[in-house]
Amino acid sequence: MELTRILNSPAFAQWIAESLAIFFLLGGLVVLAVGAGLFFRAESTLRFFGTANRWVSMQHVADRLEIVHDTRSAVLRYRFPIAAVFIIGGAFALFSLITQFDAKAVLYLYRMSLFKPAFAAWLVDGAKWILIVGNIVAIVVGLALAFFPGAVANLEAKGGRWYSEPEVVKRADELRLPLDQRVAASPRNSGLAMMFFGLVLVGTFGIMLFGR
């Protein structure tokens, strides 16, 4: 496959290495500039970051996820067409997997010759059996939905649970500024430390890029 050949080529590996070096070099320059600002112009730098900081709460975005959409009535209303799709689709896929599945074609199509033959065969065989079991489950669900809708409704009622997303991420939505407060308490020391690490990044990745 052409994409696999490109990804494994030395030119692509070199491009990735140079891109990462440029990224860290630019990051080092930014760290160096911020550190110099904190060391020489602490008040102006802190004032700039104070006006630039914006807290974006996920609460308003997540509110829409809290709306409950109950589709059970629609599923029960159209249970026979839905069940037919499950049964026919599952049976067709199951028949194809059992009678027409070609492991060698899958190995060739996905270029799995990169792996050891035993491992590649294990992956393909495992995927086949996962698909077989999944389609059997789909047929069983379709039959249950068509002929035992009450059992399906009871099973869904017992297994269905609503989890509130804001309760899970409630603490993550709180504003925390301990690092900002520490930097503001000793801006010159913080700036000196950032200048040191910025110089290390700039020197290291500058040598990698231009020191050849």
Buried (B, 14 or more C-beta within 10 A) or exposed (E): EEEEEEEEEEEEEEEEEEEEBEEBBEBBBEBBBBBBBBBEBBEEBBEEBEEEEEEEEEEEEBEEEEEEEEEEEEBBEEBEEBBEEBBEBBBEBBEEBEEEBEBEEBBEEBEBEEBEEEEBBEBBEEEBEEBBEEBEEBBEBBBBBBEEBEEBBEEEEEEEEEEEBEEEEEEEEEEEEEEEEEBBEEBEEBBBBBBEBBBEBBEBBBEBEEEE
